[in-house]
Amino acid sequence: MEKYYKVISDNRKARFDYIILEVYKAGLVLTGNEVKSLRLGRVNLQDSFGRVENGKIVLYGMHVNPYGQASKSDPLRPRQLLLNKQELVKLMGKVAEKGLTLVPLKIYFDGNWAKVDLGVAKAKKKYEKRDAIRRRTTEREIEKAFRGKNRD
């Protein structure tokens, strides 16, 4: 049986606000109606983050809209992430370092399982963000100039 990857939500703002050092693939502990909402693409990763608590990694701030026919559940409830023991120990050590945080980058289905790409990230300074914007605009202008010359 072939595996398929269906990306549900992508946290593009995280790549702008943070420097991603490493990426880990983790499973999500979800209820049945949350899985149905995920399949409909009704999830928001913006402003979400991971935290180590009692030897487990918990994802906070991930908003999953309640499924229409299901009973009402808390859309912002903390969700546990599933990792193997070696990855968990490695992540706990990295997060203990000064200035590193866990940021979800995207949610997708790997076969029938909901997965999240969790990045070990370091926050960018304001001047780094400005440099990224400046670099992006100059690249855009260069591309526009080349497109204009090719039409003549």
Secondary structure, 3 states (H helix, E strand, C coil): CCCCEEEEEECHHHHHHEEEEEEEEEEECCCHHHHHHHHCCCEECCCCEEEEECCEEEEECCEECCCCCCCCCCCCCCEEEECCHHHHHHHHHHHHCCCEEEEEEEEEEECCEEEEEEEEEEECCHHHHHHHHHHHHHHHHHHHHHHHHHHC
